[in-house]
Amino acid sequence: MQDKGVLEECVAMRIAKATEAMQQCPELTPLLVKASSTIANALLNDGKILALGTGSSTALAQIFSAQLMNKFERDRPGLPVIALSADTVMMSSLDDQSTSGQYARQIKALGKAADCLMVVSGIETRRNVIQAINSAHELELPVIALTGCSNGEIGPLLNYRDIELRVDSDHPATVREQHLFLIHCLGELIDRQIFG
């Protein structure tokens, strides 16, 4: 067993890493407001949100979807959102055709111009995310992308309507922690804009 002091130091270092990552991102505040407005506008104009994540970030995209569909912190009507990775049968059948096209195919089938795409991609950019963003652009969907420091392939794909919320860390756990924080911020801001 490790010494209690060593374990407490480990926790203190984790807290310091998370705090440092957020302090290095002061530009996230206006970007969060802009991203929440983009999502709220889509919802207020009869659009829906298509959400996806890769790897362990898949769970974060599903948490975001659940908070919009159910509630974030208060009771209110559900909002239309589809977590593209939540249907295991769909993902399995699409996997048989092409792993890189799993999300793009769903976006082309479900997306319409009033919608918005939410991408949560932690450390590495996978081909299926690149294809999903390209498919969203073909349909003129704005893209909200939550990324990390070493996820440099997504930024150049984004256009003037898109917003990248980049966490300034290449440590996977820190990026996921901060993405969850950003998802909670988005949930609160979306609720305020739609429901007051």
N, C-alpha and C positions, 0 to 999 in steps of 0.2 A: 504494500500500500504506500502511496505517495504521501508525503508530509502535507498537513493541512495548509501550511503557509505556501507551499508550491502550488497547490490547487487554487488557492485564493489569488495568487499572482497570475495564474493562467486566466481566471475569470476577469481580473482587472485588465489584462492585455487585450482580451476579446472586446471588452467595453471600450477601451481606448481606440482600438482599430475601427470599430463601428462609428464612434464619435468623430474620429479623424476623417473617415470617408465622407460623412455628411458635411463637416465643416469645410471640406475642400470643394464643395459643390454649391456655392452661394447662388449660382445662376439657376438652380433647380426651382426656386420659389416662383419666379414668373413663368417658367416653363410648365410647372405643375398647374398653375392657373389656366394657362393657354390650353394645355392638354385636357383638363377637365371641361373647359368651355367647348372644345371640339367634340368631346364625347356627349356632353349635354345637348349641344345643338343637333347632333345626329339623332339623339333620342327624341327631342322635341319636334323634329321634322319627320316623324314616322320611320326613322331608321332604326337599325339594331347594331349591336356591337358583336363582332366576331373576334374571339380571343384565342390566342394560341401561345404555347410555351414549348421550349425544348429541354430535354433531359429533366432535371429536377425542377426547372422553372415551369414545367407543365402544371405542377401542383399550384404554383402561384397564379397562373392564368385561370385555373379552375376556382381558386379562392376569390379572385376578382369577379368572376362570373357569378359565383354563388352570392356574393355581397350585393351585386346589382339585381339579380333575380329575386332574392329573398329580402334581405335588408342589410344595411350596414350597422347603424347604431340605433335606429328608430323604426317603428312600424310605418310602412308606406307601401303603395302599390309596387308590384314587381316591375322591373325594367327588362326590355327584350335584349338578351345577350345569349350567345351560343359559344360554349367552350368547345372548340373544334377537336380537341384531343380527348374529350370526356367519353365519347362513344367507342368502347373497345372493339365492338364488332365492326363498326365503320372503319376504324383505324387498321384493324387486321385485314379487312378486305382490300383497302387501299394499299396496304403494305405489299400485298401479293402483286399489285401492278407496278408500283414505283415508290420506293421510300421517299425519294426527293419530291414527289408530287402530291403527297398526302394532303397537305394544307391547301395548295394551289387549286386542286380539283374541288375541294369543298367551298372555297371562296368563290370560284367561278359559278358553282351551282347555287349557292345561297346568297351571294352578295348582290347588292344593288347600289346605285349611286348615292343614296342617302345614308348608307351605312358607314361604319368606321372599323378599322382593324387595329386590334391591340396585340402587340408582340412582346413577350417576355423572354429574353434570351440572355442568359448569364454571362458565360465566359467565352464560349466559342460560337461562331456563326455556322449553322448547318445549312446545307444546300436547300432543304425544304423551307427554311425561313426566307432565304433569298427568293425562291420561286413564289412564296406566299406574298411577299411584298410586291413583286412584279405583277402578280395577278391582281392585287388590290389596286395598283396604279392603273392597270388596264380598265378596271371598272370605275376609276376615279374616286376610290375610297381613300380618305386620309388615314395615315398610319401613325399610331402612337407606339414608340419602341422604347422599352426599358432595357438598357444594355449595361455592360461593365467595361472597364478600361481596355481589356484585351479583345473586345468585340468590335474591332475596327471596320469590318466589312459592311455593317448595316448603315452607318452614317452616310457614306457616299451614295447609297441607294435611295435615300430619302429626298423628297422634293419640297417645294416651298410650303405646301399644306401640312407636311408631316412634322412631328415633334419627337426628338430623341431625348429621353431622360436617362442620362449616362451617369452611373455611379463610378466615382473616381477610385476604383480599386480593381486589382486583378486577383484578389483572394476570393475564391468561390463562395465560401460561407458568408463573408461580409457582403458580397454583392447580393446574395439571396436575402439576407436580413434587411438590407436597404431597399430592395425591390418590394418586400412586404410592407415596409414603412411607406413607400411611395404609393402603393396600392391602397393603403388605408387613407392616405391624404386624398387621393383621387376619389375614393368612396365618399368621404365627407364633403368635398367640394362639389361633386356631382349632385348629391342630395340637396345641398344648399341652393344650387342654381335651379334645380327642377322643382323642389318642394318648399323652398324658402327657409 
